[in-house]
Amino acid sequence: MARICSWNIRGLNWPNKQEDIKLFLHEKNIGFIGLLETKVKERNVEKVAQNIFHGWKWHHNFNLNTKGRIWVAWKPSLYNVQILSTGEQYIHCQVTMMHDMRKFFITYVYGANQE
């Protein structure tokens, strides 16, 4: 079974960091991931996501936060994901594991620092 993880990536703009993520996903058999603090500009989202998550589905919170701090991505052959709610600091999902149809909820949270 593929693993689930979360990673505060602190920026995805550099191609070498994108390659590190792809290698990590493959080596650790990750099928579902939440990336926090992506720091990718909205105009570059599609290009970066297609590079990292080729063949995956993904969701982000750019529609609520111009910095799009949270991305969620999954292999559709392994997980069916329903996005239940998206906010400036969270993405809440219901996930069905395709191999046995068990369901669970997961929320990825980015706590923004403010004075």
C-alpha positions as CSV (number, residue, x, y, z in Angstrom):
1,M,0.0,0.0,0.0
2,A,1.2,3.5,-0.8
3,R,2.1,5.8,2.0
4,I,0.6,9.2,2.9
5,C,2.8,12.1,4.0
6,S,3.0,15.9,4.6
7,W,6.1,18.0,3.8
8,N,6.8,21.7,4.6
9,I,8.7,22.1,1.5
10,R,9.6,25.8,1.9
11,G,9.5,26.5,-1.8
12,L,9.1,24.5,-5.1
13,N,10.6,26.9,-7.5
14,W,13.9,25.3,-8.0
15,P,14.1,22.4,-10.5
16,N,16.5,20.5,-8.2
17,K,13.9,20.6,-5.3
18,Q,11.2,19.4,-7.7
19,E,13.5,16.4,-8.6
20,D,14.1,15.8,-4.9
21,I,10.4,15.5,-4.4
22,K,9.9,13.2,-7.3
23,L,12.7,10.9,-6.0
24,F,11.2,10.9,-2.5
25,L,7.8,10.1,-3.8
26,H,9.2,7.1,-5.7
27,E,11.6,5.8,-3.1
28,K,9.2,6.0,-0.2
29,N,6.2,4.7,-2.2
30,I,4.1,7.9,-1.5
31,G,0.7,7.9,-3.1
32,F,-0.9,10.9,-1.3
33,I,0.9,14.0,-0.2
34,G,0.3,17.5,1.3
35,L,2.9,20.1,0.5
36,L,3.0,23.2,2.7
37,E,4.7,26.6,2.0
38,T,5.1,25.9,-1.7
39,K,5.9,29.5,-2.6
40,V,5.2,29.0,-6.3
41,K,3.7,31.9,-8.2
42,E,0.2,31.1,-9.5
43,R,1.3,31.6,-13.1
44,N,3.9,28.7,-12.6
45,V,1.6,26.3,-10.7
46,E,0.6,24.1,-13.7
47,K,4.1,23.7,-15.0
48,V,5.6,22.8,-11.6
49,A,2.7,20.5,-10.7
50,Q,2.9,18.7,-14.0
51,N,6.6,18.2,-13.5
52,I,6.3,16.7,-10.0
53,F,2.9,15.0,-10.2
54,H,2.8,13.7,-13.8
55,G,-0.2,11.3,-13.9
56,W,-1.5,12.4,-10.5
57,K,-4.4,14.6,-9.5
58,W,-3.9,17.6,-7.3
59,H,-5.6,20.6,-5.7
60,H,-4.3,23.8,-4.2
61,N,-5.6,26.9,-2.3
62,F,-4.6,29.7,-4.7
63,N,-8.3,30.7,-5.1
64,L,-8.2,31.8,-1.4
65,N,-4.6,32.7,-0.9
66,T,-2.4,34.4,-3.6
67,K,0.6,32.5,-2.3
68,G,-1.1,29.1,-2.7
69,R,0.6,27.8,0.4
70,I,-1.0,24.3,0.4
71,W,-1.1,21.7,-2.3
72,V,-2.6,18.2,-2.0
73,A,-1.7,15.5,-4.6
74,W,-2.6,11.8,-5.0
75,K,-2.3,8.9,-7.4
76,P,-5.8,8.3,-8.7
77,S,-5.2,4.6,-9.1
78,L,-4.7,4.4,-5.3
79,Y,-6.9,7.0,-3.8
80,N,-10.1,8.7,-4.6
81,V,-10.1,12.2,-3.0
82,Q,-13.1,14.5,-2.5
83,I,-12.1,18.0,-1.4
84,L,-14.6,18.9,1.3
85,S,-13.4,22.4,2.2
86,T,-10.5,24.7,1.2
87,G,-9.5,27.8,3.2
88,E,-6.6,30.2,3.4
89,Q,-4.8,27.9,5.9
90,Y,-6.2,24.4,5.2
91,I,-7.5,21.8,2.8
92,H,-9.9,19.2,4.2
93,C,-10.5,16.0,2.3
94,Q,-12.3,12.7,2.4
95,V,-10.2,9.9,1.0
96,T,-11.2,6.5,-0.2
97,M,-8.4,3.9,-0.6
98,M,-9.1,2.1,-3.9
99,H,-7.7,-1.3,-2.8
100,D,-10.3,-1.9,-0.1
101,M,-12.7,1.1,-0.3
102,R,-12.0,2.2,3.3
103,K,-12.5,5.9,3.9
104,F,-10.8,8.5,6.1
105,F,-10.6,12.2,6.5
106,I,-7.4,14.2,6.3
107,T,-6.8,17.9,6.8
108,Y,-3.5,19.7,5.8
109,V,-3.0,22.9,7.7
110,Y,-0.6,25.7,7.1
111,G,-0.5,28.1,10.1
112,A,0.5,31.5,8.7
113,N,2.6,33.7,10.9
114,Q,1.2,37.2,11.6
115,E,2.1,39.9,14.0
